[in-house]
Amino acid sequence: MTENTWALIGLWLFFTAVFAWCGLSLKIQKMSQNSEKRDNTSG
């Protein structure tokens, strides 16, 4: 493989990791918001 190929693979992995991290953080935020709403309604 050439250096360019490894660079493309590195970029692809980097962007994939960032996209996955953003998706997970959004899911966690939604879950935390839902739990907060439940606490407020029950209280």
N, C-alpha and C positions, 0 to 999 in steps of 0.2 A: 504493500500500500504506500501511496505517496503522502507527504506531509499534508497536502491539501485535503486528502480523504480523511485523515485523522482529525483535522481541524473541523471539517463538516460534521463528523460524528460527535465531536466534543460540543459543538454548537447545538446540535440536535438534542443531545442528552441534557444540556443546560436549559434549553427552552422547555423541554418536556418536564424537567424537574420544577421549573418556575411555574408552569401551567398547573401541574399537579398540586404544588404547594398553595397556589391561589385558590384552587377548587376546594382543597381541604379546609383552608382558613375560612372560606365563605360558609361551608357546611357547619363548621364549629360555631361561627357567629349566629347562624340561623338557629341552631340547637340551643345555644345559650339564651337567645331572645325568647324562644318558645318556653324554656324553663322559667324565665323571669315572668313572662305573662301568666303562667300557671300559678306561680307563687303569689302574684298580685291578686288574681281572681280569687284564690282560696283564702287569702288574708282579708 
